[in-house]
Amino acid sequence: MNTQLHRRQFLKGAGVAIALPLLDSLSPLALASNQEQDRKKPVKRIVVLSNNYGVYQKAFFPNEGGKNFALPPTLMSLKNHRKDFTVYSNLDHGLSGGHACVPTLLNGIMPYLASNYPEGNISLDQKAAEFVGAQTRFPSLTLQVNDANLMSFTRTGVQVPAIDLRQTYRSLFLDEDALKKKKVRSQFNRHTSILDVVLKDAQSMRKKLGKRDQAKFEEYLNSVRTLEKKILQQKPWLDQPKPKTDKSEPRPGLGTEKDLKAMIELIALAIQTDSTRCITLTSGFRGGDFGLSGGYHGFSHHGEREKEVTALKKIEGYQVSQMAYLMDLLKAQEDPINGGNLLDHTMILYGCGMATGTHSTRNLPLLLAGGGFQHGEHKVYPELKGKRLPACNLLLSMLQKFGLEIDRFGTSTGTL
């Protein structure tokens, strides 16, 4: 495992093995030293909690910057974690487009512009998942509760499909029977054989293409290599038994409150069992919950009307309370890999790619907890045009903390 990590530092973004020349840094002595360093590096996790409508900003952002800020209504449930989270003001992706910006939270790039960037519009979680590789059963989990999860994208621009509460539980804890395993193994073998043929034919075909077509063809090959890499990563886990839990399978459809709490508990278990280290979750709202009549979208177009504003405070206040609940669960569990507790090495980001339901994308609601950062502040960054910092600077800081040796991500200009 350490050898794979070491190799990845050289074959960045590679989906196929490339032979390297004899280098001093790859001598047995250097390899041993690097592997020892890898063992000393802490294992990090990333959890992203989001919704598709932004937040009511007057109840989310503190009025004061610095450490001695008063908690606004939406963040009151975090009062016991004052030293474990940071609120950020005036960070965004510099985009416009309302709901179309929801998928940009974790990359800062509109999907139709992905081809203009070296890594496309790969999202924070999928970039981290590539780094994790086969170290965990699931390189990432893309989850949803009562709404669609639109955040996760591969480097080839494919939106990662999300799973619901029941699927999450079964993926984490229910072993497939022998017949299902045999079928999956057969699929792996068949796909691998097909990919081998495709890649072989591709070498001869590439020579016949013009420069413009070669670029498009290379994008296609990258998607093939990505699929091949995923198959190779998943194969060893097929015969590994899944962890056991005393928790019974949750029943979805019991309302926003119960469904979201049950998913948060599964996220904590996924981290505790080291089943994955990269998780995204989008949560929605079902009409009638919390005694509210109406829909989340309708509430988000509030026009400062009391009924709608009250509804938003209840919905978004509950979302943040479940972030606090997740922090409680992780704090209560010892980290068997790193020492300390699980929150010490788990970054939890709350935010949305659209700032408010009124289609504003300026000043995204962003709150980061845990993960070993220096917390306890409301960080207020420059608001004026030309001096504003990209939200991707925060994402880059998170990826570096996760262990990636990169100096750019998405539209970043540096770190925070």
N, C-alpha and C positions, 0 to 999 in steps of 0.2 A: 504493500500500500504506500509506503513512504517513497519507493522508487517511482511509482506512478505520479505522485505529487511532484517529485523532483523533475521528472521528464516534462510535465505539463508546463513548467516554468520556461522551458525551451521551445516547446511546440505549442505556442499560444494559438488557441482557436483551431488546432489541428483535429481532424477526424480520421487521419490516416497516418501511420507511422512513417517518419522520415529519418533515414540513417544520418547520424551526425559524424563529422570528422573527429579524429582524436584530438581532444583539447585538454590542456592542463587542468582546467576546472572540473573535468570529468575523470580525473585520476582516482584510483581506489581510495586514497587518503581524503581527497576532496569530497567524494561521494559519502564516505562515512561521516565526515563533518557535517555535510548538509542534512543527512538523514537524522543525525543527532539533534540538529536545530529544529527540524520538522517535528520531532517528538516533543520538544519543549514548547512549541507554539500552542496557545490555547485553542480549543475548539469553539467556534462561535455559531450562533443561530440567528436567523432573521425571521420575524413575524411582521406582516403588514396587515393592518385592519382598516377597512375602508367602507364607504358607501358611494352611491352614484349621484348624489345631489349636493355635495359640499356640506357646509354648516352655516348656522345662523351666527355670523361673526361677532355680533355684539355680546353674545353669551359665551363665546369661545376664547377670544383674545383678552388677556389681562390688560388693564389700563396703564400699568406701570411696567417699565423694563427692569432688568436686573434680578436680584435674588429676593427682594422683599415685596414681591407683587401679591396682591390679593387675588385669591382664586375666583374666577368668574363662574357663573352658575353651571355651565356645562362641564366644568372641570372639578366641581366640588368633591366628586367621589374619589379623587386622587389625593385628598388631603393627607392621608397617611403615608404617601410616597413623595413628599415634597422634594426630597434630595435625590430622587431616582428618575426624574424626567425633566425635559426641556421643551419649552414652547418657542416656536420660531415665527417672527412676524416679517412680512415683506419678502418672502421667498416664493417664487413661482417660476413657470417655464417660459414666460414671455409670449404666451400663445393666446389666440382668441378662437372662439368656435363653440362655446357653451358645452353642451353634452358631448360633442365630438372630442373634447379634451379629456374626458374621463379616462380613456385608455392610455393617456400619456403620463399618469402619476409617476410611474416607476422607470421612465426613460426620457421624458421631456420632448418626445418626437411624435408628430402626427404620423399615423400608420402609412399614409400615402406618400410621405416624404422619406420613408425608411431607406430607400435605395441611395439616398445622398450621404449616408453615414457608413463608415467601415464595418460596423457591426450591426447595421440595420437598426431596428427599434427594439432590440433585446431588452427585456425588463430586468430590474435589479435582482429579482428572485431567481430568474433563469440564468443570469450571469453568475450568481453565487452557486446555483445548482450545478453548472458546468464545472466549477471549481471543486465541489464536493464529489462529483462523479459517482462511483459505485461504493463509496464509503458507507452510505446508508441505503436501506432498501428503496426508499423513494428520494431521488435527488431533490424533488420539490413536491409540495401539495398545493393545489389550487382549489379553494373551497368557496362555497356559497351558501347563504341562508336567506331564503325568501327574496332573492334578487340575483341578477347575473353578475359574475365576476369577469370584468373586462380588462384587468390589469396586466396579465401575464402573456409575454410574447417571446418566442424563440428568436435566435439570431436570423432565421430565414423568414421572419415576419408572420409566423403562424401563431394565432391566438391559442393559448393552452386551454383546453376545455376544463370546466370546473366540475366538482362532484359535491353532492349534497350530504346531509347529516348521516343518513343511513349508509351511503356508499363509503363515506369516510371511515365509519366504524368498521365496516366489513373489510375495507382495504387494510386497515391497521392490524386487525386482530383475528380475522377468520381465515384459516388456511383453506386453500383450494383442495378438492378431492383429487385422487390419483388420476381420474379420467380427464379432469380439467387441466391438471399439470401436463399430462401427456399431450393434450391438444395444444397448449401454449408452447411447449417445447418444439412440437412439430412446426408451429407457425414461425418460431424463431429460426429454425433450421431452413425453412422454405424461404423466408425473407432474406436470410444471409446469402443463400445460393443465388437468389435473384440479384441482390446487390453486387455480388462478385461479378456476375455477367455484365451488369450495367456499367460498372467501373472499368471493366476490361475493354468493352466496346467504346467507352468514352474517350480513351486515350487516342485511338485511331481517328475518331470523329472530330476531335478538337482541331486537328491539323488541317481539316478541310474548311473550317469556318473563318469568316472575316473577323476583324478586331471587335466590332460591335457585338456580333453574335457570340464571340468567345466570352465576353463579359457576362452575357445572359446565361450562357452554358455553364460558366463557373458557379453562378448562383444556384443553378440546378444541382450541380455536383456537390456543393456545400450542404444542400438539404439531404442528399443521399448519404453523405458521410455522417451527418448528424444522426440520421436514422440508424445507420450501422453502429455508431458509437453507443446509442441508447440500448440497442439489442445486446451488445457485448456487456454492457453494465448490468442489465436486468437478468441475464442468464444465471449467474452464480447464486442469485437470491431465490431462484425458483424452488430449490430443495431445502432452503433454510426455513425452519419453523418460525412462525410469527410470535411475538411476545403475547403473554396471557394477561388478562385483566379480569377483575371481579365485577367491573362495570357492565351492566346489561346493555343490549343494543337499544339505543334511543329511538323513540318514535317521533318522526318529524310531523309537522303540521299542527303542533300544539300552541302555536302563537309565537310572536316575535320574542317575547321574554324568555320562554322555556327553550325555544329552538336555539337562540343565540348562546344562552348559557351552556347548553349541552355541547355545542360546537367548541366553545372556549375550553371546556373540560377535556374534549378530545385533543385539542391542540396541545394542551399541557401534557397529556399522556404521550402524544407523538414525540414531544421533546424529551420527556422523561425516559422513554424507551429508546431514544436515539434512532427512531424510525425515519426521521428526516430532519434537516436543519434549515429548510427554506419553506415558508408557508405564507400564502396570501389568502385573505378572507374578505369577501364583500357581504355586508348584511343589509337587508331591506326592512320593509315594514308591511304588515298586513292590516288592512282596514278593520277597525273595531278593537284592535289591541290598545292597551293603556287607556281604554275608555274613549278613544278618539274615533271620530267618524270622518272618513276621507282617505286620501292616498298621499304617500310621501311626496310625489311630484307636485301635487296640488298645494300641499303645505309649503313646499319650498318656494313657491311663487307667492310669498306672504304679503307683500305690499305693506309691511309693518302692522298688519291687522292682528289684534290680540289673540284671536282664536288660533290662527295659523302659527304665530310666533310661539305660543304656549305649546302647541303640538311639536314643533321642531325642538324646543328645549327638552321635552320629555323623550323624544326618540333619540336625539343625539346625546343627551345626558345619559341615557341607558347604554348606548354604545360605549361611551367612555367609562362607565361603571364596569362594563365587562372587560375592558382593558385593565382596569384596576384589579378586577377579580383574577385575571390571568397573572398579573404581577404578584398577587397574594399566593397563588398556587405555585408559581415558580420560586418565589422566595422561601416557601416552606419545604422545598425539595433540595437535598444535597446534590451538587453536581458531581457525579461519579468519575467524570473524565478530568475536569479541571480543578476540583475542590471548590470550596465556597458553596453558593447556591446557584440554581439554574438561571435566575434573573441576571446574575453577575455577568453571564456570557451569552445572554439572549437580548438582541435588539428588538424592540417593539415599536413600530412606526404606525401612528394613526394619521390618516390624511385622505385627500381626494384630489383628483386631477382637475376638477371644477370647483372653484372656491365657494360658490353659493348657488342655490337653486335658481337664482335670477340670471344664470348664465355667465356670471362674472368668473374670470379665471385669474384675477389678480389677487395676490396675497393668499396663497393656498393655506388651508388649515393643516398645519404640520406640528406633530408632537412626537418626540422620540423619548423612549424610556429604556433603561437597562443597558446591557451590552458592554459595560466597562468604560463608558464615556463619563466626562465630568458633567454632572447635571445640577439641577436646582435653580435654573434661571429662566427668565423670559428674554430671549435674545431678539433684539430689535435691530434689523439691518436697514441700510439706506433705502429710502422710499422713492427718491427722485430718479427719473429716467436717465440712463447712462451711468448711474452709480449702483443700480440694483444688482444683487447677486443671484445667479441661477439656482433654482431648487436642486438641480443636478449636482451642485457642489456638496449638498448634504448627502445625496445618494453615493457620491464618490467616497466621502468620508466613511460611510457605512461599509462599503465594499472593501476599503483598505483595512478597516478594523476587522472585517471578516477574514482577512488574510490574503487578499488579492494584491499583487504587486503591479498596480496600474496607476497612471497619472491622469487618466481621462475617462469619463463615462458620459454617454449621451451628449448633452450640450454644456457640460461642466467647463468652468474656466479655472478651477482649482478646488481646494477643499475648504471647509469652514474652519 
